[in-house]
Amino acid sequence: MDGISNAIEVKNLSKKYKLYDKPIDRLKEAISIRGKKYSKEFYALRNMSIMIRKGETVGIIGKNGSGKSTLLKIITGVLTPNSGTIKIDGNISALLELGAGFNPELTGIENIYLNGTIMGFTRQQIKQRLDEILSFADIGDFIYQPVRTYSSGMFVRLAFAIAINVDPEILIIDEALSVGDMRFQQKCFRKIEEFKGKKTVLFVSHDISAINKFCNRVIWINEGTIIADGDSNDIAKKYQAFMNDSNIQKYDSSAANKSTTEEISDEYLIDTLDESLDVFGDNKAQIVGIGIFDADTGEKLAIITPNQRVKILIKVYFKTVIENAIVGFSMKDRLGNIVTQSNSYILGHEINSGNCKNVGIYCFEFVFPNLSDGFYTISPAIASGCQEDHIQHSWVHDAIVFQVLNSQQYQVQGYMFLAPIKFHKYE
């Protein structure tokens, strides 16, 4: 890649549709002599501008109906905007709706040649790539059957295999990888990882963990407009709050000052939270303190070794009585990927906030897992309801940062070591 420039430039892009209450209204509007309107306008995109640099891997997130797919269809030329301009520098390969670009009556092989021809390749050029496409798709003799007989998993296998093996400069993936088995998904993600820095990738997904892992930049779209564009971790926090009908705000220490712990043993000194922390929830109850301690000595921990018995203490201030309260935490790695989670509900413990005298301290005690060296965070939360359906009152992002020191002689990839583990020649 000679120098760095924009692969995609979108300026003041808008796409609108006419919506009709009844099918007959479309005809009435078309033949109306006085130009009477029977429709209302719906903007799928409204005055949107985006610049994407060559070599960037950019995630696009947003709830269903936010305009993500419309944007990608315009970028790939499937749809035409009502206004605005779009400039593309590089050939595009895209996975949009399942089976898009396939003729259902043609076989898999015939569709490979059809797609390649549409993308500007000669039959000989496609033939040179055929073995790699067939190997990656790995659908066996189904490649000689009409694609209308394919399962959704076969569709996406073949579509992705074609998309990545035509040597695209820009790869666009719209939720397609949510279909198919786990092995194939991992195979695709390895390919995306291989493309990072070499190709421009637009990756649309509802899987925030995948977005955080592969994308340094995230664009959040809602109702046809860009809500935020920036660092993946920051945008993911804001989006998580939005999907819980809340907003990211800074931690308010006044709740901690109002709370009292006179009825709580002072065996442990629980830190109040820093006002720079990001929090979301309706604040009917608030996390006002958290600490990690050695379960045997009571020592406050900033460094943890695997197999150490620890206690995570979470202090909650209840502004009102909370029915079916749930206290829990998420442990995340430095990239924001969730390593593990736990809460009082899944552990089978009921919390009656009416008996807490406004304040409660809750303890999670366990043997720390054999995690790899590195820095991790704890995000505590208080909610109410059940695991499947709950209201978030206070979720504090990355309230505590701690380090894991593993005594293993050699460091390997992955979250954890399997130890103790025996190895021998099997007789």
Secondary structure, DSSP 8 states (H G I E B T S, - for coil): --S--EEEEEEEEEEEEEEESSHHHHHHHHH-TT----EEEEEEEEEEEEEEETT-EEEEE--TTSSHHHHHHHHTTSS--SEEEEEE-S-EEEE-STTTT--TTSBHHHHHHHHHHHTT--HHHHHHHHHHHHHHH--GGGGGSBGGG--HHHHHHHHHHHHHHT--SEEEEESGGGSS-HHHHHHHHHHHHHHBTTBEEEEE-S-HHHHHHH-SEEEEEETTEEEEEEEHHHHHHHHHHHHTT---EE--THHHHH---TTS-TTS--EE--TTSEEES--SEEEEEEEEEETTT--B-SEE-TT-EEEEEEEEEESS--TTEEEEEEEE-TTS-EEEEEETTTTT--B-GGGTTTEEEEEEEEE---B-SEEEEEEEEEEEE-SSSEEEEEEETT-EEEEE----SS--SSSB---S-------
